[in-house]
Amino acid sequence: MDSEAFLPGYGALKLYRGRYLPFAAYLGAVMDGWLGALVAKV
């Protein structure tokens, strides 16, 4: 994963206070599509 994909999600994480599950789902989606997002969310 390059910084062009990581930094927007990390910036959104800083706006969203609380748990890191949305960021995990974002990383999963970037790496492996919707199935990666689902697996990361669970």
C-alpha positions in Angstrom: 0.0 0.0 0.0 1.4 3.4 -0.9 1.0 6.6 0.9 -1.5 7.9 -1.7 -4.0 5.3 -0.5 -3.1 5.3 3.2 -3.1 9.0 4.0 -6.7 9.9 3.0 -8.0 7.1 5.2 -5.7 8.1 8.0 -6.9 11.7 7.7 -10.5 10.5 7.8 -9.7 8.5 10.9 -8.5 11.6 12.7 -11.8 13.3 11.9 -13.8 10.3 13.2 -13.2 9.9 16.9 -13.8 6.5 18.4 -13.0 3.0 17.2 -10.7 2.1 14.4 -13.1 -0.3 12.6 -14.0 2.1 9.8 -10.3 2.6 9.1 -9.7 -1.1 9.1 -12.5 -1.5 6.6 -11.1 1.2 4.4 -7.6 -0.5 4.4 -9.2 -3.8 3.6 -11.2 -2.3 0.7 -8.0 -0.6 -0.7 -6.1 -3.9 -0.4 -8.7 -6.4 -1.6 -11.9 -4.8 -2.6 -15.2 -5.2 -0.8 -14.4 -8.7 0.4 -11.3 -7.3 2.1 -13.4 -4.6 3.7 -15.8 -7.2 5.0 -13.1 -9.4 6.5 -11.4 -6.4 8.1 -14.7 -5.2 9.6 -15.4 -8.6 11.2 
